[in-house]
Amino acid sequence: MAGYTDSAFRQIVKKLAPDTICITELISADGIKFKGKRTMEYLDFDESERPLIVQLFGKKPDFFQEAAQVVEAQKADGVNINMGCPARKVIGSMHGSALLTDPNLAEEIARTTVKATKLPVSIKMRIGFKEYDKKYFLDLIKRFEQAGIESLIIHGRTTSQGFSGEADWKPIYLAKKTLKIPVIGNGDITSAKIAKKRLKNLDGIMVGRATFGNPWIMAEIQATLEGKKYTPPQSLEEKIPLILEHARLAIESKDRKGLLEMRKHLAAYIKGFPGASKFRGKLVQVESLKEIEEIFDDIIV
């Protein structure tokens, strides 16, 4: 979700589905340790985003210790340790899901982070690195629980799978049966119907890529799990006010950087609508909020 779940996008999601618990983009524990300007900007958030969990990645326990303390000082609501990212540039540095290959280091990071802060600490992980090994998986998650981790978010794929194939939720349900702490499932949640079907014995559902261009899915899922009905906007014209609000928030919070990052959101928002390819080329080159507004005026004429 790096490059997508910034403060502006999280505010939009919370407006649509207030009960959503938002998690930040990947934030480097090393970057926090050395007070990198760009890294520290990732910690900015709006009060409307609460409860907000800050997601950290790295490989040095003492850096996690300091980062967790900084996150607590920033008055976030929780810390999440990323052991799930499969990106090559991340695992190549022994970060993200590469930590699953070193149980001792993974446990040390978990234990150190828990001791460093009063905030609840969770872990986002995959069911394995190269493959799913039931014994290895169960031993690891038990170690996390014993280290004081308060909840686990588990993606039903191995690192080697990336995002290919289908997510396997059986290990996730097994984790819930095995542990006393909350377990949240993740992987291939593309509709409210699927979310409800996948929940079963779990404590929650995490949705990631399916929100790109469709933050309304969170409102659909929230309503469905509450036994209510929610009809998302069907036409692009109905969606435009929220899209423009998202763009405004992005630009206000990060100026030109926000504008540049907004381009990919705009392309995702119009995907599947008539004439999308024609306008996509313009939207990924916009230079101002006014230009975005003018393009959408042209789309709905």
VENJO-V573482 format. One record per residue. RES is the residue in one letter. PHI is phi in radians with two decimals (NA if undefined). PSI is psi in whole degrees, 0 to 359 (999 if undefined). Layout:
res=RES phi=PHI psi=PSI
res=RES phi=PHI psi=PSI
//
This chain:
res=M phi=NA psi=4
res=A phi=-0.99 psi=133
res=G phi=1.50 psi=358
res=Y phi=-2.08 psi=308
res=T phi=-1.53 psi=58
res=D phi=-1.46 psi=183
res=S phi=-1.02 psi=318
res=A phi=-1.06 psi=313
res=F phi=-1.16 psi=320
res=R phi=-1.10 psi=323
res=Q phi=-1.12 psi=322
res=I phi=-1.14 psi=316
res=V phi=-1.08 psi=316
res=K phi=-1.16 psi=329
res=K phi=-1.15 psi=322
res=L phi=-1.40 psi=321
res=A phi=-2.38 psi=85
res=P phi=-1.01 psi=335
res=D phi=-1.44 psi=357
res=T phi=-1.15 psi=137
res=I phi=-1.71 psi=117
res=C phi=-1.61 psi=145
res=I phi=-2.15 psi=138
res=T phi=-1.21 psi=172
res=E phi=-1.12 psi=171
res=L phi=-1.06 psi=128
res=I phi=-2.16 psi=128
res=S phi=-1.25 psi=125
res=A phi=-1.13 psi=325
res=D phi=-1.10 psi=316
res=G phi=-1.07 psi=322
res=I phi=-1.20 psi=318
res=K phi=-0.94 psi=316
res=F phi=-1.72 psi=12
res=K phi=0.94 psi=44
res=G phi=-1.09 psi=133
res=K phi=-1.00 psi=311
res=R phi=-1.14 psi=319
res=T phi=-1.09 psi=315
res=M phi=-1.12 psi=332
res=E phi=-1.15 psi=332
res=Y phi=-1.13 psi=341
res=L phi=-1.44 psi=351
res=D phi=-1.22 psi=138
res=F phi=-2.66 psi=162
res=D phi=-1.72 psi=148
res=E phi=-1.00 psi=332
res=S phi=-1.17 psi=345
res=E phi=-1.44 psi=350
res=R phi=-1.13 psi=149
res=P phi=-1.27 psi=134
res=L phi=-2.00 psi=128
res=I phi=-1.85 psi=130
res=V phi=-1.63 psi=125
res=Q phi=-1.72 psi=118
res=L phi=-1.87 psi=147
res=F phi=-2.35 psi=154
res=G phi=2.83 psi=196
res=K phi=-2.53 psi=357
res=K phi=-1.84 psi=114
res=P phi=-0.92 psi=318
res=D phi=-1.18 psi=332
res=F phi=-1.26 psi=323
res=F phi=-1.11 psi=322
res=Q phi=-1.01 psi=309
res=E phi=-1.19 psi=320
res=A phi=-1.10 psi=319
res=A phi=-1.09 psi=323
res=Q phi=-1.20 psi=324
res=V phi=-1.17 psi=318
res=V phi=-1.06 psi=319
res=E phi=-1.12 psi=319
res=A phi=-1.14 psi=331
res=Q phi=-1.35 psi=355
res=K phi=1.15 psi=36
res=A phi=-1.28 psi=175
res=D phi=-1.79 psi=353
res=G phi=-3.11 psi=166
res=V phi=-2.11 psi=135
res=N phi=-2.10 psi=130
res=I phi=-1.68 psi=120
res=N phi=-1.45 psi=116
res=M phi=-2.22 psi=32
res=G phi=-2.21 psi=342
res=C phi=-1.14 psi=128
res=P phi=-1.74 psi=3
res=A phi=-1.05 psi=137
res=R phi=-1.01 psi=317
res=K phi=-1.20 psi=339
res=V phi=-1.47 psi=308
res=I phi=-1.25 psi=338
res=G phi=-1.15 psi=340
res=S phi=-1.79 psi=12
res=M phi=1.19 psi=29
res=H phi=-1.83 psi=179
res=G phi=1.00 psi=225
res=S phi=-1.25 psi=351
res=A phi=-1.11 psi=336
res=L phi=-1.11 psi=339
res=L phi=-1.16 psi=342
res=T phi=-1.47 psi=351
res=D phi=-2.27 psi=82
res=P phi=-0.97 psi=323
res=N phi=-1.13 psi=315
res=L phi=-1.17 psi=318
res=A phi=-1.04 psi=316
res=E phi=-1.16 psi=321
res=E phi=-1.11 psi=319
res=I phi=-1.09 psi=315
res=A phi=-1.06 psi=310
res=R phi=-1.13 psi=317
res=T phi=-1.09 psi=317
res=T phi=-1.15 psi=317
res=V phi=-1.03 psi=316
res=K phi=-1.23 psi=337
res=A phi=-1.42 psi=342
res=T phi=-2.47 psi=156
res=K phi=-1.53 psi=350
res=L phi=-1.27 psi=151
res=P phi=-1.14 psi=138
res=V phi=-2.02 psi=129
res=S phi=-2.11 psi=168
res=I phi=-2.23 psi=135
res=K phi=-1.81 psi=123
res=M phi=-2.49 psi=173
res=R phi=-1.93 psi=172
res=I phi=-1.38 psi=356
res=G phi=3.00 psi=175
res=F phi=-1.67 psi=282
res=K phi=-1.40 psi=324
res=E phi=-2.69 psi=167
res=Y phi=-1.57 psi=119
res=D phi=-2.05 psi=110
res=K phi=-0.94 psi=311
res=K phi=-1.11 psi=314
res=Y phi=-1.04 psi=314
res=F phi=-1.07 psi=311
res=L phi=-1.15 psi=320
res=D phi=-1.07 psi=319
res=L phi=-1.17 psi=313
res=I phi=-1.20 psi=331
res=K phi=-1.17 psi=322
res=R phi=-1.12 psi=322
res=F phi=-1.13 psi=316
res=E phi=-1.08 psi=316
res=Q phi=-1.16 psi=335
res=A phi=-1.34 psi=351
res=G phi=1.80 psi=7
res=I phi=-1.09 psi=134
res=E phi=-1.59 psi=343
res=S phi=-2.85 psi=156
res=L phi=-2.12 psi=137
res=I phi=-1.96 psi=119
res=I phi=-2.08 psi=124
res=H phi=-1.60 psi=132
res=G phi=-1.40 psi=38
res=R phi=-2.37 psi=160
res=T phi=-1.51 psi=166
res=T phi=-1.08 psi=318
res=S phi=-1.09 psi=335
res=Q phi=-1.33 psi=336
res=G phi=1.09 psi=243
res=F phi=-2.10 psi=21
res=S phi=-1.53 psi=164
res=G phi=1.14 psi=196
res=E phi=-1.87 psi=145
res=A phi=-1.20 psi=138
res=D phi=-1.75 psi=111
res=W phi=-1.56 psi=351
res=K phi=-1.03 psi=316
res=P phi=-1.10 psi=330
res=I phi=-1.21 psi=315
res=Y phi=-1.13 psi=324
res=L phi=-1.13 psi=320
res=A phi=-1.04 psi=318
res=K phi=-1.14 psi=321
res=K phi=-1.17 psi=332
res=T phi=-1.50 psi=323
res=L phi=-1.77 psi=162
res=K phi=-1.68 psi=340
res=I phi=-1.42 psi=161
res=P phi=-1.08 psi=142
res=V phi=-2.19 psi=130
res=I phi=-2.04 psi=133
res=G phi=-1.68 psi=149
res=N phi=-2.55 psi=143
res=G phi=2.26 psi=114
res=D phi=1.13 psi=30
res=I phi=-1.51 psi=99
res=T phi=-1.99 psi=3
res=S phi=-2.79 psi=163
res=A phi=-1.14 psi=324
res=K phi=-1.07 psi=315
res=I phi=-1.18 psi=320
res=A phi=-1.03 psi=314
res=K phi=-1.13 psi=320
res=K phi=-1.15 psi=322
res=R phi=-1.38 psi=339
res=L phi=-1.02 psi=307
res=K phi=0.75 psi=242
res=N phi=-1.57 psi=5
res=L phi=-1.42 psi=166
res=D phi=-1.64 psi=350
res=G phi=-3.14 psi=172
res=I phi=-2.22 psi=135
res=M phi=-1.86 psi=135
res=V phi=-2.07 psi=133
res=G phi=-2.11 psi=267
res=R phi=-1.05 psi=333
res=A phi=-1.18 psi=347
res=T phi=-1.46 psi=348
res=F phi=-1.11 psi=116
res=G phi=1.33 psi=358
res=N phi=-2.56 psi=62
res=P phi=-1.13 psi=343
res=W phi=-1.10 psi=340
res=I phi=-1.05 psi=330
res=M phi=-1.20 psi=323
res=A phi=-1.20 psi=323
res=E phi=-1.10 psi=315
res=I phi=-1.15 psi=315
res=Q phi=-1.02 psi=314
res=A phi=-1.13 psi=316
res=T phi=-1.08 psi=316
res=L phi=-1.20 psi=339
res=E phi=-1.64 psi=3
res=G phi=1.30 psi=24
res=K phi=-1.95 psi=172
res=K phi=-1.91 psi=141
res=Y phi=-2.49 psi=127
res=T phi=-1.93 psi=110
res=P phi=-1.24 psi=160
res=P phi=-1.05 psi=137
res=Q phi=-1.70 psi=324
res=S phi=-1.66 psi=157
res=L phi=-1.12 psi=324
res=E phi=-1.03 psi=322
res=E phi=-1.22 psi=332
res=K phi=-1.49 psi=339
res=I phi=-0.98 psi=316
res=P phi=-0.97 psi=318
res=L phi=-1.24 psi=323
res=I phi=-1.07 psi=316
res=L phi=-1.19 psi=325
res=E phi=-1.12 psi=319
res=H phi=-1.04 psi=314
res=A phi=-1.09 psi=318
res=R phi=-1.08 psi=315
res=L phi=-1.09 psi=318
res=A phi=-1.10 psi=316
res=I phi=-1.26 psi=321
res=E phi=-1.12 psi=323
res=S phi=-1.43 psi=329
res=K phi=-2.36 psi=17
res=D phi=0.90 psi=230
res=R phi=-1.14 psi=325
res=K phi=-1.05 psi=319
res=G phi=-1.12 psi=321
res=L phi=-1.10 psi=314
res=L phi=-1.11 psi=319
res=E phi=-1.22 psi=333
res=M phi=-1.21 psi=336
res=R phi=-0.98 psi=317
res=K phi=-1.22 psi=328
res=H phi=-1.13 psi=317
res=L phi=-1.07 psi=318
res=A phi=-1.10 psi=322
res=A phi=-1.23 psi=323
res=Y phi=-1.08 psi=324
res=I phi=-1.65 psi=359
res=K phi=-1.00 psi=132
res=G phi=1.60 psi=350
res=F phi=-1.58 psi=153
res=P phi=-0.96 psi=133
res=G phi=1.35 psi=10
res=A phi=-1.00 psi=316
res=S phi=-1.08 psi=325
res=K phi=-1.12 psi=318
res=F phi=-1.57 psi=341
res=R phi=-1.04 psi=318
res=G phi=-1.04 psi=326
res=K phi=-1.34 psi=319
res=L phi=-1.17 psi=330
res=V phi=-1.45 psi=6
res=Q phi=-2.19 psi=10
res=V phi=-1.06 psi=150
res=E phi=-2.13 psi=2
res=S phi=-2.87 psi=162
res=L phi=-1.12 psi=322
res=K phi=-1.05 psi=320
res=E phi=-1.14 psi=322
res=I phi=-1.08 psi=315
res=E phi=-1.08 psi=319
res=E phi=-1.16 psi=321
res=I phi=-1.13 psi=318
res=F phi=-1.21 psi=330
res=D phi=-1.09 psi=318
res=D phi=-1.15 psi=323
res=I phi=-1.11 psi=319
res=I phi=-1.63 psi=358
res=V phi=-1.15 psi=999
//
